[in-house]
Amino acid sequence: MNDVAGSKELQDEMVLKLLGHGTLTEPKFFLDLGSGHPIFGNNTVILEKAGWKGLLFDKNGSACTQADKCRGHSKAICCDFTQEEILPYLVANHTPHIIDYISFDVDDGTLALIEQFPFEQYQFRIMTFEHDRYHRGNVFKDAMIARLQRAGVAGRYTIIAENVCFHGTQDHPENQFEDWWVNTLQPPFSGMLELEDAYSTGKHYEDVVQRLTR
């Protein structure tokens, strides 16, 4: 287990720098889909400490119990997306229709959640999507793109960092694990000409964060 509080690959740092840190005029909201441990290696605990709130989903009951004890500003929900629908939880917990950040990392539940997530009703500003290309190929990547197209929302979004690498030599498929998406029709990304210049593919996560936040 990663023994450092927060993201292993700097997703939280990237989100805070792109959406603001300490100067937000309204509360920010996240969905942590496949949250795992609520502190160590978690993509949203640092956001919560910065004043955000949100929903944490995981199929591991012990992880949700831990989150209930130590994540006081957010709600943990134990849910297996291969067996349950997410929409009733989103509605019941008054999820805003523009979600500031989605951390999408549900492993074997990925295809099921891609198909059922209500992208027609809920937008995101930033999404880090774990596709595990290093051992799954393009199956999850292609499924996400196809789902956004079927929802009629693909034009809102662009991949700003594609096939982010977690270690080793860059540009090798065996290291590529995530795509980082942004909503180009929502602030702060709407009208940003710099987005095209910031695009990267097959780069180590540290290089990606430096490129996006310079």
N, C-alpha and C positions, 0 to 999 in steps of 0.2 A: 504494500500500500504506500502511496505517496504520503510522506509525513509532513508536508508543508500545507498550511491552510491556503485554500484558493486553487485556482486552475493550475494544472500541470504544464499546459502549453500556452499560458499567458492570454487565454481568451478573455478573462475578466479585465486585465489591463487594457486590452484593445477596446473593449466595450466602453469602459469608463472614459478613456481618452477621446473616443469618437463621439460619445453622447454627453460628455460633461461630467465633471467630478467636483462635487461640492458647490456648484453654481446653478443647479437645476431649479426651475421655477415651479415645478410640480412633481409629485412623486412618480418614480419610474417603476415599471412593472416587468417582471420576467416570468417565463415558463422554463422550468428545469426538467426536461423530459429525459428520464434515466439519470436521476441525480446522484445515485450511489451514496457514498459517505457524505454526510451533510457538511463536513468541514474540510477534510483532507482530500485534495485533488478535485474539489468541487468548484464548478464554474460560476456559482452565484453567491457564495457566502461573503465574498468581499464586496459585491454589489449591495448586499443587504446591510453590511456595516457602513456603506456610504449613503444609506437612507432609502434604498429600494425595498420593495416587497414583491411577493409573487407566490407561485405554486410550485411545489416540488413533487414530481411523480417518480415512483420506483416500484418495481414488483417485489422487492425484498422488504419484508415486513420489519425486520430489525433495523434497516436503514431508515425507514419511515419513523419508527419509534424513537431512534436517536435524534432525527430531525425535529420531532415534536418537542424534545427536551432542550435543544440548543439553538433552534432557529425561530426565535420568538416572534418575529415580524412576518413570517411566511407560514403557509400551511402545507403539510406533507400529506400526500395521498398515495396509498398503496394500491397499485393498479397494474394489471397485466394486459397490455394493449392487444395481445392476441386473443383475449377473452372478453374485454370490456371496451366500451366506447368512451372517448374522452369528452365529447361534446356536453353530456349532462354535467360533468364536473366543471367545465368552463362556465356554463350558464349558472349553475348553483352558486359558484364562487364569484360571480359578477366580474368575470375577466374582461378587461377593456378590449374594445375591438381593434385597437392599435396596440400591439404588444411591443415593448421597447426591445426586448432581447429574448430569443428562444435558444436554449441549449438543447440540441436534438441528438441524443446519444443513447439509443435503446437497444443496441445490439440485435439479438434475434427477433425483437419486436419491431424492427425498423420498417419492413415492408407493410406490416399491418397498420402501423401508425401513419405512414405516408398516405395510405389509401383512405383512412378514415378522418384524418385531421381536417377540420373545416376551414380550409384556406379561403373559401368563398366568403366566409363571415369574419375571419380574423386576419389582420395584416400583422407583419412584424417590421421593425426597423432594421434589426440585425439578427441573423441566425447563423450559428455555427453548427454545421451538419456533419456528423461523423459517418462517413461512408465506408471506411476501412478498405480502401482500394487495394491496400497491400496484400490482402488475402481474399477479398470478395470481388475483385475486378470492378467493373462499372455497374454492377447490378443495382446497388442502392443509388448511385449518382443518377443513372438513367431513369430510375423509378421516380425520384424527386422531380426531375425536370418534366417528365411526362405528366405527373400529377398537377403541377402548377399550370401546365398548358391546358389540361382538361378543366381546371377550375377557372380558366380564363383570366388568370392573374400573372402569367409569366412575364408580361411586359412591365410589371412594377419592379421586378427584381433583377439584380445582376450579381454574379459571383465576382467578388472583388479580390479574393485570394483562393485560388483553385489548387486542389491537391496539396494542401499544406503538409509538410513533412515533420515528423516528430523526432528523428535523430538521423545521424549518418550523413552520407553524401546526398546533396540535393539532386533533384531530377530523376531519382530512382523510384520506380513504382512501389518497390517493397517498403518504402518509408512513408507513403502518402496515405493520410487518414481522414482529412476533413476538407470541406469547402466552406468558405465564409461568405455569406450573402448579405447584401444590403438592399433596402427599399429606396429606389431612386426617385420615387414620387412623394416621399415624406421627408420633412426636415429631420436631420440636418443635411441629408444627401441630395435633396431635390435641387437641380440646377448646378451641381458641383462638377465643373469641368475637370477637376483634379482626379475624379474617380478613374477615368481611363488611364491616366498616368500612374495611378497607384496600383493597378492590376498586377498580379503576379501569379505564377503557376509553378508548382514543384519546388517551392522554397521552404527552408526551415522556418518554424514558427517564430523564432526570434527575429529573423530577417524580415518576415512579413509584418510583425508588429512595428518594427522600426520604420519600415516603408510607409505604413498606413498612418503613423502618428507623428511623422517628422514635420 
